[in-house]
Amino acid sequence: MENWTSDLGLNKVQLARVIGTVVATIKNESLEGRKLLVVQTLNKDLEPTGKPMVAVDSVGAGVGELVFWCRGKEASFPFKREDTPTDCTIIGIIDSKAHVSKG
């Protein structure tokens, strides 16, 4: 089954659930003070698909929340692009499952 995605023009934004946090004792200095979370990509029926990934949190998400995330060069857009080494960033929190189209 395919991942739930929404095309916002530049890249695909994907749906996921935050399933954990990451503690890093050593990381790139531009990531200091930034929260790293483990996200599980979901399909259109909100079922897990693929392997969990680590994402930089740009919106204050927490464990258990539904979120939108993006990959690629767009993942660095919420930050100073030249300074933040990320390929996976949480860019939005979904406040209700009712907002997710299942059709």
ZISUL-V613728 format. One record per residue. PSI is psi in whole degrees, -180 to 180 (* if undefined). D_LAST is the distance of its C-alpha to the last C-alpha in whole Angstrom. Layout:
# ZISUL-V613728
PSI:D_LAST + PSI:D_LAST
This chain:
# ZISUL-V613728
142:13 + 156:13 + 152:13 + 125:10 + 157:12 + 124:12 + 113:15 + 20:18 + -52:20 + -41:23 + 173:21 + 134:17 + 132:17 + 155:15 + 141:14 + 168:17 + 137:19 + 123:23 + -2:25 + 176:28 + 162:31 + 134:33 + 122:37 + 119:39 + -26:43 + 127:43 + 167:41 + 136:41 + -26:43 + -12:40 + -3:37 + 132:40 + -3:39 + 138:35 + 134:33 + 130:31 + 152:28 + 125:27 + 144:23 + 117:21 + 143:18 + 153:14 + -173:11 + -17:8 + 12:9 + 30:12 + 143:14 + 143:17 + 138:18 + -174:21 + 148:24 + 154:24 + 162:26 + 132:28 + 146:27 + 133:29 + 121:28 + 2:28 + 0:27 + 35:29 + 162:26 + 168:27 + 133:26 + -15:23 + 149:21 + 136:18 + 162:19 + 143:18 + 160:20 + 162:21 + 171:24 + -161:27 + -29:29 + -23:26 + -24:27 + -7:30 + -35:29 + -10:30 + 179:33 + 109:36 + -40:35 + -14:38 + -16:39 + 108:36 + 90:35 + 146:31 + 5:29 + 115:26 + 135:26 + 126:23 + -2:23 + 151:21 + 135:20 + 119:17 + -11:19 + 141:16 + -25:13 + -20:12 + -4:12 + 120:9 + 129:6 + 18:4 + *:0
